[in-house]
Amino acid sequence: MLQDIPGARLVIVGDGPLRPRLETLLPAATFLGHQSGEALAEAMASFDIFVHPGESDTFGQTLQEAHASGVPVVATGRGGPLDLVRMGIDGWLYTPGDLADLRMRVADLAGDAAKRRAFGAAGREAVEGRSWEAVCDQLLGHFAQAQELRRVDRMLRARRERRPELRPERPLGGWRRYVALGDSLTEGLCDPAPDGTLRGWADRLAYLLSARGGLHYANLAVRSRRVRDVCGEQLARARELRPDLVSILVGANDLVKRTVDVPALAASLEQAVQTLRDDGADVLLVTPFLPDRRLAGIYAGRFSAFASRLADIAERTGAILIDTDLFPALADRQNWGEDFVHLGSRGHRFLAYRAGEALGVPHAEELGALDEVFHAEATAGSAHGGARTRCRGCGVGCGAARPAMGSPPSTTATSGWAVPRR
């Protein structure tokens, strides 16, 4: 199948009970037998193409050795090679059992020296960081993630159909037009500035994103709104602004009703998310959350079911998900306003920095820690009878310190837009 490809010579490294039969079947091939150490490294580096036809390997160390030698690879599309070979970047994966496909892939590389060099260089670059130290650090990182997820599982108030998952870090996008959709949690109730204007987590996120300048921002969230409102009026108004980033936090007002159809809510929201994605916008999808209070527990099952649905939506549409179950501290009393229904200043800051991390804002975690220290004294003063601010929205006293990063007026943008809420 391979030995008669024009300009190619078949060389086989290895030994075993099948060697005599293979030598009979492949008289033109060169058999080097068992190789190890420097001899193996020299043989591997002398190849122009490395072919790995084994379908039972769960990893495929020889593929990494070929990459380390700068040799492009052709491997079966099953088992370990699926994790090691990047199709069309550092090698080809052929259809398992399809020998004609195997021959075509090898012939393609055999006849294209420029492609061989490009694939080889990409393979070499891919394995340069895979030292024992790096691999072991990565393994320890997986164990740490497993411990963290186990901790999250223990703190869930209701079992999830789809368990929370840690998301990989992503680079900061070049967003210039950000619109926030939702209800009172995004509007910023119980978090007034000294002048009485509301500023929520999305307002604070806008300031994080505007550090490079040139961000247009509009917060269209309105208290008491439900999924149908976001998917209707708010979506229509957002599309008129042609955003490249839209955040959506909604559903709590639906989930606390006497009856609720969670699959129907999720289906409506998915249509809205897909519409925005089709428009070319990135969508930041936030799962609704509950405070740590006994009465809230009666709704925990609904919130968990809805969160699982949102995770599925994010996977299908490519939305960026903030699964708030990964942050149990958000439910702590200190993050909520006096009404224990809306987030307070601390809660909005906490969520804004978590959103910043999800969007790749540089040093968002460190900025959040500094912000927490900065506000510790103000929070302590408020808890011990310090001055309090009357929240216009919820009607009770809400202690809301001014965040270190500032906050834009609730109806305007950091630059250019002025969109009043309805």
VEXDREN-2710 file (C-alpha; in Angstrom, 1 decimal):
% VEXDREN-2710
k/r/px/py/pz
1/MET/0.0/0.0/0.0
2/LEU/2.9/2.4/0.8
3/GLN/6.0/0.9/-0.7
4/ASP/5.2/1.7/-4.3
5/ILE/4.5/5.4/-3.8
6/PRO/6.7/7.3/-6.3
7/GLY/9.9/8.7/-4.7
8/ALA/9.2/7.0/-1.3
9/ARG/11.1/4.3/0.5
10/LEU/9.4/2.4/3.3
11/VAL/11.5/2.0/6.5
12/ILE/10.1/0.0/9.5
13/VAL/11.5/0.4/13.0
14/GLY/10.7/-2.3/15.6
15/ASP/10.8/-6.0/16.1
16/GLY/8.5/-8.8/17.1
17/PRO/7.0/-12.1/16.1
18/LEU/5.3/-10.6/13.0
19/ARG/8.6/-9.4/11.5
20/PRO/9.3/-12.5/9.3
21/ARG/5.9/-12.3/7.8
22/LEU/6.2/-8.6/7.1
23/GLU/9.6/-9.0/5.5
24/THR/7.9/-11.5/3.1
25/LEU/5.0/-9.2/2.3
26/LEU/7.2/-6.1/2.0
27/PRO/10.4/-7.2/0.2
28/ALA/11.3/-3.7/-0.8
29/ALA/11.0/-2.3/2.7
30/THR/14.0/-1.7/5.0
31/PHE/13.7/-3.2/8.5
32/LEU/15.9/-1.6/11.1
33/GLY/14.7/-3.9/13.9
34/HIS/14.6/-2.8/17.6
35/GLN/16.2/0.7/18.1
36/SER/16.7/2.6/21.3
37/GLY/18.6/5.6/22.6
38/GLU/20.7/7.6/20.2
39/ALA/20.1/5.1/17.4
40/LEU/16.4/5.5/17.7
41/ALA/16.7/9.3/17.8
42/GLU/18.9/9.3/14.7
43/ALA/16.5/7.0/12.8
44/MET/13.5/9.1/13.7
45/ALA/15.2/12.4/12.7
46/SER/16.2/10.9/9.4
47/PHE/12.5/10.3/8.3
48/ASP/10.7/12.6/6.0
49/ILE/7.3/11.3/7.1
50/PHE/6.4/9.2/10.2
51/VAL/3.4/6.8/9.7
52/HIS/1.6/5.5/12.8
53/PRO/-1.0/2.9/11.7
54/GLY/-1.7/1.4/15.1
55/GLU/-5.3/1.6/16.2
56/SER/-5.0/0.3/19.8
57/ASP/-2.7/3.0/21.3
58/THR/-4.3/5.1/24.0
59/PHE/-1.6/7.7/23.8
60/GLY/1.1/7.3/21.1
61/GLN/4.5/8.4/22.5
62/THR/6.1/7.8/19.1
63/LEU/4.0/10.6/17.7
64/GLN/5.5/13.0/20.2
65/GLU/9.0/11.7/19.3
66/ALA/8.3/12.4/15.6
67/HIS/7.1/15.9/16.4
68/ALA/10.1/16.5/18.6
69/SER/12.3/15.5/15.6
70/GLY/10.4/17.9/13.3
71/VAL/8.9/15.1/11.3
72/PRO/5.3/15.4/10.0
73/VAL/3.1/12.5/10.9
74/VAL/0.2/10.4/9.4
75/ALA/-1.8/8.5/11.9
76/THR/-5.0/6.7/12.3
77/GLY/-8.0/8.8/13.5
78/ARG/-8.6/6.7/16.6
79/GLY/-7.3/6.6/20.1
80/GLY/-4.3/8.5/21.2
81/PRO/-3.5/10.2/17.9
82/LEU/-6.7/12.2/18.2
83/ASP/-5.2/14.2/21.1
84/LEU/-1.7/14.5/19.6
85/VAL/-2.1/15.3/15.9
86/ARG/-3.7/18.5/14.8
87/MET/-5.3/17.8/11.4
88/GLY/-3.8/19.9/8.7
89/ILE/-1.4/21.6/11.1
90/ASP/1.3/19.1/12.1
91/GLY/0.0/16.0/10.4
92/TRP/-2.8/14.0/8.8
93/LEU/-5.3/11.7/10.4
94/TYR/-6.7/9.0/8.1
95/THR/-10.0/7.2/8.5
96/PRO/-9.5/4.1/10.6
97/GLY/-9.3/1.0/8.4
98/ASP/-9.3/3.0/5.1
99/LEU/-6.0/2.1/3.5
100/ALA/-6.8/4.2/0.4
101/ASP/-7.1/7.2/2.7
102/LEU/-3.8/6.3/4.3
103/ARG/-2.0/6.1/1.0
104/MET/-3.5/9.4/-0.1
105/ARG/-2.3/11.2/3.0
106/VAL/1.2/9.8/2.7
107/ALA/1.4/10.5/-1.0
108/ASP/0.3/14.1/-0.3
109/LEU/3.2/14.7/2.0
110/ALA/5.7/12.7/0.0
111/GLY/5.0/15.0/-3.0
112/ASP/5.1/18.3/-1.2
113/ALA/8.3/19.3/0.5
114/ALA/7.0/22.7/1.6
115/LYS/4.1/21.1/3.4
116/ARG/6.4/18.6/5.1
117/ARG/8.5/21.4/6.4
118/ALA/5.5/23.4/7.7
119/PHE/3.9/20.4/9.4
120/GLY/7.3/19.4/10.9
121/ALA/7.9/22.9/12.3
122/ALA/4.4/23.0/13.8
123/GLY/4.8/19.6/15.4
124/ARG/8.2/20.6/16.9
125/GLU/6.7/23.8/18.4
126/ALA/3.7/21.8/19.8
127/VAL/6.0/19.6/22.0
128/GLU/8.7/22.0/23.0
129/GLY/6.9/22.7/26.3
130/ARG/6.2/19.0/27.1
131/SER/9.0/18.5/29.6
132/TRP/8.6/16.1/32.5
133/GLU/8.3/19.2/34.8
134/ALA/5.6/20.8/32.6
135/VAL/3.6/17.6/32.2
136/CYS/3.7/16.9/35.9
137/ASP/2.7/20.5/36.7
138/GLN/-0.2/20.0/34.3
139/LEU/-1.2/16.8/36.1
140/LEU/-1.1/18.5/39.4
141/GLY/-3.3/21.2/37.9
142/HIS/-5.9/18.6/36.9
143/PHE/-5.9/17.2/40.4
144/ALA/-6.4/20.8/41.8
145/GLN/-9.3/21.3/39.4
146/ALA/-10.8/18.0/40.5
147/GLN/-10.6/19.1/44.1
148/GLU/-12.2/22.4/43.4
149/LEU/-15.0/20.8/41.4
150/ARG/-15.6/18.3/44.2
151/ARG/-15.9/21.2/46.6
152/VAL/-18.4/22.9/44.3
153/ASP/-20.4/19.6/44.1
154/ARG/-20.6/19.4/47.9
155/MET/-21.9/23.0/48.1
156/LEU/-24.7/22.6/45.5
157/ARG/-28.1/22.9/47.0
158/ALA/-29.7/20.8/44.2
159/ARG/-28.2/18.1/41.9
160/ARG/-27.4/19.4/38.4
161/GLU/-28.2/17.5/35.2
162/ARG/-24.9/18.9/33.9
163/ARG/-22.3/19.5/36.5
164/PRO/-20.4/22.8/36.6
165/GLU/-17.2/22.8/34.6
166/LEU/-14.1/25.0/34.8
167/ARG/-13.6/26.9/31.5
168/PRO/-10.3/27.4/29.8
169/GLU/-8.9/30.9/29.8
170/ARG/-9.5/32.9/26.7
171/PRO/-7.6/35.9/25.3
172/LEU/-9.2/39.4/25.7
173/GLY/-11.4/40.2/22.7
174/GLY/-11.2/43.6/20.9
175/TRP/-14.8/44.5/21.9
176/ARG/-15.9/48.0/21.2
177/ARG/-19.7/47.9/21.6
178/TYR/-21.1/46.2/24.7
179/VAL/-24.7/45.9/25.6
180/ALA/-26.0/44.4/28.9
181/LEU/-29.5/42.7/29.0
182/GLY/-31.4/41.4/32.0
183/ASP/-33.4/42.4/35.1
184/SER/-32.7/44.2/38.3
185/LEU/-29.6/42.1/39.0
186/THR/-28.0/43.8/36.0
187/GLU/-29.7/47.1/36.5
188/GLY/-28.0/47.5/39.8
189/LEU/-30.7/47.7/42.4
190/CYS/-29.4/48.0/46.0
191/ASP/-26.1/49.4/44.7
192/PRO/-26.6/53.2/44.3
193/ALA/-23.7/55.6/43.8
194/PRO/-23.5/58.7/46.1
195/ASP/-25.5/60.7/43.5
196/GLY/-28.3/58.1/43.6
197/THR/-27.6/56.5/40.1
198/LEU/-27.6/52.8/40.0
199/ARG/-24.4/50.9/39.0
200/GLY/-24.4/47.1/38.7
201/TRP/-21.9/44.4/37.8
202/ALA/-22.2/45.1/34.1
203/ASP/-21.4/48.8/34.6
204/ARG/-18.3/47.8/36.5
205/LEU/-17.4/45.2/33.8
206/ALA/-17.7/48.0/31.2
207/TYR/-15.1/49.9/33.0
208/LEU/-12.7/46.9/33.1
209/LEU/-13.2/46.5/29.3
210/SER/-12.8/50.2/28.6
211/ALA/-9.3/50.3/30.0
212/ARG/-7.9/50.3/26.4
213/GLY/-10.4/53.1/25.5
214/GLY/-13.1/53.4/22.9
215/LEU/-15.8/51.2/24.4
216/HIS/-19.4/52.1/23.7
217/TYR/-21.7/50.7/26.4
218/ALA/-25.4/50.5/27.1
219/ASN/-27.2/48.8/30.0
220/LEU/-30.7/47.9/28.9
221/ALA/-31.6/45.8/31.9
222/VAL/-34.8/46.7/33.8
223/ARG/-36.1/45.5/37.1
224/SER/-38.8/42.8/37.1
225/ARG/-38.1/41.7/33.6
226/ARG/-38.3/38.1/32.6
227/VAL/-36.9/35.9/29.8
228/ARG/-39.7/36.9/27.4
229/ASP/-38.8/40.6/27.8
230/VAL/-35.1/40.0/27.1
231/CYS/-35.9/37.8/24.1
232/GLY/-38.4/40.5/22.9
233/GLU/-38.0/44.2/23.5
234/GLN/-34.5/44.2/24.9
235/LEU/-33.1/41.9/22.2
236/ALA/-34.6/44.2/19.5
237/ARG/-33.2/47.3/21.0
238/ALA/-29.8/45.7/21.5
239/ARG/-29.6/44.6/17.8
240/GLU/-30.2/48.2/16.7
241/LEU/-27.0/49.1/18.5
242/ARG/-25.0/46.5/16.6
243/PRO/-23.0/45.3/19.6
244/ASP/-20.0/42.9/19.4
245/LEU/-20.5/41.8/23.0
246/VAL/-23.8/41.2/24.8
247/SER/-24.2/40.0/28.4
248/ILE/-27.4/38.2/29.5
249/LEU/-28.4/37.5/33.1
250/VAL/-32.1/36.7/33.3
251/GLY/-34.4/34.0/34.5
252/ALA/-34.7/34.5/38.3
253/ASN/-38.1/36.3/38.0
254/ASP/-39.4/33.4/36.0
255/LEU/-38.0/30.7/38.2
256/VAL/-39.7/32.0/41.4
257/LYS/-43.2/32.0/39.9
258/ARG/-45.8/29.5/41.1
259/THR/-45.2/27.4/38.0
260/VAL/-42.4/27.4/35.4
261/ASP/-41.5/25.6/32.3
262/VAL/-37.7/25.4/32.4
263/PRO/-37.2/23.8/29.0
264/ALA/-39.4/26.4/27.3
265/LEU/-37.5/29.2/29.0
266/ALA/-34.2/27.8/27.9
267/ALA/-35.5/27.3/24.4
268/SER/-36.6/30.9/24.1
269/LEU/-33.3/32.2/25.5
270/GLU/-31.3/29.9/23.1
271/GLN/-33.1/31.5/20.1
272/ALA/-32.0/35.0/21.4
273/VAL/-28.5/33.9/21.9
274/GLN/-28.2/32.3/18.5
275/THR/-29.7/35.4/16.9
276/LEU/-26.9/37.5/18.5
277/ARG/-24.3/35.0/17.5
278/ASP/-25.5/35.0/14.0
279/ASP/-25.2/38.8/14.1
280/GLY/-21.5/38.3/14.9
281/ALA/-21.7/39.2/18.6
282/ASP/-20.0/37.4/21.4
283/VAL/-22.5/36.5/24.1
284/LEU/-21.7/36.4/27.9
285/LEU/-24.3/34.1/29.4
286/VAL/-24.6/34.2/33.3
287/THR/-26.6/31.6/35.2
288/PRO/-29.1/33.1/37.7
289/PHE/-28.2/32.5/41.4
290/LEU/-29.8/32.5/44.9
291/PRO/-28.8/34.0/48.2
292/ASP/-27.7/31.7/51.1
293/ARG/-31.0/31.7/52.9
294/ARG/-33.4/28.9/53.9
295/LEU/-36.4/30.2/52.0
296/ALA/-34.4/30.3/48.8
297/GLY/-33.8/26.6/49.0
298/ILE/-37.3/25.8/47.7
299/TYR/-36.3/27.2/44.3
300/ALA/-32.9/25.5/44.2
301/GLY/-34.0/22.6/41.9
302/ARG/-35.4/25.0/39.3
303/PHE/-32.2/27.2/39.3
304/SER/-30.0/24.1/39.0
305/ALA/-32.1/22.8/36.1
306/PHE/-32.0/26.1/34.3
307/ALA/-28.2/26.4/34.9
308/SER/-27.7/23.0/33.3
309/ARG/-29.7/24.1/30.3
310/LEU/-27.7/27.3/30.0
311/ALA/-24.5/25.3/29.9
312/ASP/-25.9/23.3/27.0
313/ILE/-26.8/26.5/25.2
314/ALA/-23.3/27.9/25.7
315/GLU/-21.8/24.7/24.2
316/ARG/-24.2/24.7/21.2
317/THR/-23.9/28.4/20.4
318/GLY/-20.4/29.2/21.4
319/ALA/-21.5/31.6/24.1
320/ILE/-19.2/32.4/27.0
321/LEU/-20.6/30.9/30.1
322/ILE/-20.3/32.2/33.7
323/ASP/-21.6/29.3/35.7
324/THR/-22.2/31.0/39.1
325/ASP/-22.3/27.6/40.9
326/LEU/-18.5/27.6/40.5
327/PHE/-18.5/30.6/42.9
328/PRO/-20.4/29.6/46.0
329/ALA/-19.2/32.7/47.8
330/LEU/-21.6/34.7/45.7
331/ALA/-24.4/33.5/47.9
332/ASP/-22.8/34.8/51.1
333/ARG/-24.8/37.4/53.0
334/GLN/-22.2/40.0/52.7
335/ASN/-22.6/40.1/48.9
336/TRP/-26.3/41.0/49.0
337/GLY/-28.3/44.1/49.7
338/GLU/-30.4/44.7/52.7
339/ASP/-33.4/43.1/51.0
340/PHE/-31.5/39.9/50.5
341/VAL/-32.9/39.7/47.0
342/HIS/-30.5/41.9/45.0
343/LEU/-26.7/42.1/45.1
344/GLY/-25.1/44.8/47.0
345/SER/-22.0/46.7/46.0
346/ARG/-19.6/43.9/47.1
347/GLY/-21.6/41.3/45.2
348/HIS/-21.6/43.4/42.0
349/ARG/-17.9/43.9/42.3
350/PHE/-17.4/40.2/42.8
351/LEU/-19.4/39.3/39.7
352/ALA/-17.8/41.9/37.6
353/TYR/-14.4/40.6/38.2
354/ARG/-15.5/37.0/37.6
355/ALA/-16.9/38.2/34.3
356/GLY/-13.6/40.0/33.6
357/GLU/-11.8/36.7/34.1
358/ALA/-14.1/34.9/31.8
359/LEU/-13.5/37.5/29.1
360/GLY/-9.8/37.4/29.4
361/VAL/-9.3/40.8/31.1
362/PRO/-5.6/40.8/32.2
363/HIS/-5.1/40.4/35.9
364/ALA/-8.8/40.4/36.6
365/GLU/-8.4/38.0/39.6
366/GLU/-5.6/40.1/41.1
367/LEU/-7.6/43.3/40.5
368/GLY/-10.5/41.8/42.3
369/ALA/-8.4/40.8/45.3
370/LEU/-7.0/44.4/45.5
371/ASP/-10.5/45.8/45.2
372/GLU/-11.7/43.6/48.1
373/VAL/-8.9/44.9/50.3
374/PHE/-9.6/48.5/49.3
375/HIS/-13.3/48.1/50.3
376/ALA/-12.7/46.1/53.5
377/GLU/-12.7/49.1/55.8
378/ALA/-15.7/50.7/54.2
379/THR/-17.6/47.4/54.5
380/ALA/-16.7/47.0/58.1
381/GLY/-17.8/50.6/58.9
382/SER/-21.2/49.9/57.2
383/ALA/-21.6/46.7/59.2
384/HIS/-21.1/48.5/62.5
385/GLY/-23.5/51.4/62.1
386/GLY/-21.7/53.5/59.5
387/ALA/-23.5/55.7/57.1
388/ARG/-26.0/53.9/54.8
389/THR/-27.5/54.9/51.6
390/ARG/-31.2/54.6/50.8
391/CYS/-31.7/52.5/47.7
392/ARG/-34.3/54.0/45.3
393/GLY/-35.1/50.7/43.8
394/CYS/-35.7/48.2/46.7
395/GLY/-36.7/50.8/49.3
396/VAL/-34.4/49.7/52.1
397/GLY/-31.1/50.9/53.3
398/CYS/-28.3/49.5/51.1
399/GLY/-24.7/50.0/52.1
400/ALA/-22.9/50.6/48.8
401/ALA/-19.3/51.8/48.8
402/ARG/-18.0/53.4/45.6
403/PRO/-16.0/50.8/43.7
404/ALA/-12.3/51.5/43.1
405/MET/-12.7/51.2/39.3
406/GLY/-15.5/53.7/39.2
407/SER/-18.9/53.2/37.7
408/PRO/-20.6/54.7/34.6
409/PRO/-24.0/56.3/34.9
410/SER/-26.6/53.6/34.6
411/THR/-28.1/54.9/31.4
412/THR/-25.0/55.8/29.4
413/ALA/-21.9/54.4/27.9
414/THR/-18.2/54.8/28.7
415/SER/-18.0/56.4/25.3
416/GLY/-20.6/57.5/22.7
417/TRP/-23.9/55.9/23.6
418/ALA/-26.7/57.2/25.8
419/VAL/-29.5/54.6/25.9
420/PRO/-32.2/55.3/28.5
421/ARG/-33.8/52.3/30.1
422/ARG/-37.6/51.8/29.7
END
